């Protein structure tokens, strides 16, 4: 029985919980297109290396992220053009 208690204590001491990062931005607050684009570009970087090693899920996620980034770039350009015409 003493060894069982020691074993439980060892398990409790060595157990760990995986750590996840939570974005600092609040969900109620809309992100600008530029901020969204920066976030997508950051995520792109995480999938590049695994896609080179043949990870199909990463390759598909990379394709979707590239498409999303292209859309956001167009939207950012449109916002920039609109703000440029307003200031003139």
Residue pairs with C-beta under 8 A, 6 or more apart in sequence:
25 31
25 35
31 39
33 72
33 75
33 76
33 79
34 76
34 79
36 72
37 69
37 72
37 73
37 76
40 65
40 68
40 69
40 72
41 69
43 65
44 62
44 65
44 66
44 69
47 58
47 59
47 61
47 62
47 65
48 62
50 58
51 58
51 59
51 62
